[in-house]
Amino acid sequence: MQQPPASQVADPAAPSSSMSVPPSIESTPPASGTLGSPLSAAPKLSDILANTAAISARDEAVPFQLQTIELLSGTAKELASLNEYSSQRLQSNRENFRQATLQLRDLKVDLDSAHLRLHRILQRLQKSFPEAVAEAMAQHPMPDPDGEDEEG
């Protein structure tokens, strides 16, 4: 039997012709400080996936961030407008509130004065006409000074 020339003898360690090596692995030079394996120079799959996920998440977040910034700036403008409106209303209503407070104070003084006058009249009538006042009080009882009616 005839032997093929040495150049045609298949090296058992070499890949067979039916198996092809990806060009990226064949052309990748070995990394320095490694055992010379061409795979050790390629980036790790976990690094590729981590970077891809981070880039994808960043790219997806940008429109949401822009929308949020736009919404918040609109909200800030609305709040500034509301604060300005509230300040104007406060200035205009401050005088109205002061006037209403003065009117209520005057009304209380008038009511206190009327109550005192009616109480004095009742005392004079009790001195002058005790029987008539007792009969009138029996028919029309006076309300409780605390503001609570006996009927209700």
C-alpha positions in Angstrom: 0.0 0.0 0.0 1.1 3.4 -0.8 1.2 6.2 1.7 0.0 9.7 0.9 2.7 12.4 1.1 3.2 13.9 4.5 1.6 17.2 3.5 -1.6 15.4 2.8 -1.7 13.4 6.0 -4.4 14.7 8.3 -3.2 16.0 11.7 -5.4 14.4 14.3 -5.3 17.6 16.5 -6.3 19.8 13.5 -9.9 20.4 12.8 -11.3 18.4 10.0 -12.3 20.0 6.8 -16.0 19.3 7.5 -15.8 21.4 10.7 -15.3 25.1 10.0 -13.9 27.5 12.6 -15.5 30.9 12.8 -13.4 33.6 11.2 -13.5 35.7 14.3 -11.8 32.9 16.3 -9.2 32.1 13.6 -8.1 35.7 13.1 -8.1 36.6 16.8 -4.5 36.7 18.1 -3.9 35.1 21.5 -4.0 37.5 24.4 -0.8 38.3 26.1 -0.2 36.4 29.3 -2.6 33.6 28.3 -1.9 30.0 27.3 -2.2 30.9 23.7 -5.9 30.0 23.4 -7.6 32.1 20.8 -10.9 32.0 22.8 -9.3 33.6 25.8 -8.8 36.9 23.9 -12.5 37.1 22.9 -14.8 39.2 25.2 -16.7 37.2 27.8 -20.3 36.5 27.0 -21.4 37.9 30.4 -19.7 41.2 29.6 -21.4 41.4 26.2 -24.8 40.7 27.6 -24.3 43.1 30.5 -23.3 45.9 28.2 -26.1 45.1 25.8 -28.7 45.2 28.6 -27.3 48.4 30.0 -27.3 50.1 26.6 -30.7 48.8 25.8 -32.1 50.0 29.2 -30.5 53.4 28.7 -31.9 53.8 25.2 -35.4 52.8 26.4 -35.2 55.1 29.4 -34.3 58.2 27.5 -37.8 58.9 26.0 -39.4 58.2 29.4 -36.9 60.6 31.1 -37.6 63.3 28.5 -41.3 62.9 28.9 -41.0 63.0 32.7 -38.9 66.2 32.5 -41.4 67.8 30.2 -44.3 66.9 32.5 -42.4 68.1 35.6 -41.5 71.4 33.9 -45.2 71.9 33.0 -46.2 71.1 36.5 -43.7 73.5 37.9 -45.1 76.2 35.6 -48.6 75.4 36.7 -47.6 75.6 40.4 -45.8 78.9 39.9 -49.0 80.2 38.2 -51.1 78.9 41.0 -48.8 80.5 43.6 -49.0 83.8 41.8 -52.8 83.6 41.6 -53.0 82.7 45.3 -50.8 85.7 46.3 -53.0 88.1 44.3 -56.1 86.6 45.8 -54.6 86.9 49.3 -53.8 90.5 48.8 -57.3 91.4 47.5 -59.0 89.3 50.2 -56.9 90.4 53.1 -58.8 93.8 53.1 -62.1 92.1 52.7 -61.3 89.8 55.6 -60.3 92.7 57.8 -63.5 94.5 57.0 -65.6 91.4 57.8 -63.8 90.9 61.1 -64.5 94.5 62.0 -68.2 94.2 61.1 -68.4 91.0 63.3 -66.8 92.8 66.2 -69.2 95.7 65.8 -72.2 93.3 65.6 -71.0 91.5 68.8 -70.8 94.8 70.6 -74.3 95.8 69.4 -75.8 92.4 70.5 -74.1 92.6 73.9 -75.5 96.1 74.3 -79.0 95.0 73.3 -78.8 92.0 75.7 -77.7 94.1 78.6 -80.5 96.7 77.9 -83.2 93.9 77.8 -81.8 92.3 81.0 -82.1 95.7 82.8 -85.6 96.3 81.5 -86.6 92.8 82.7 -85.1 93.5 86.2 -87.1 96.8 86.4 -90.3 95.1 85.4 -89.8 92.3 88.0 -89.4 95.0 90.6 -92.5 96.9 89.5 -94.8 94.1 88.4 -93.6 90.8 89.9 -96.9 88.8 89.4 -97.2 89.8 85.7 -93.6 89.0 85.0 -93.9 85.5 86.7 -97.1 84.8 84.7 -95.3 85.9 81.4 -92.3 83.7 82.3 -94.5 80.7 82.9 -96.2 81.2 79.5 -93.0 82.0 77.6 -89.9 80.6 79.3 -86.6 82.3 78.5 -83.9 80.4 76.7 -81.0 79.0 78.6 -78.1 81.5 78.7 -75.8 78.8 77.3 -77.8 79.0 74.1 -79.6 75.6 74.6 -83.4 75.7 74.4 -85.4 73.6 76.9 -87.8 72.5 74.2 -85.2 71.2 71.7 
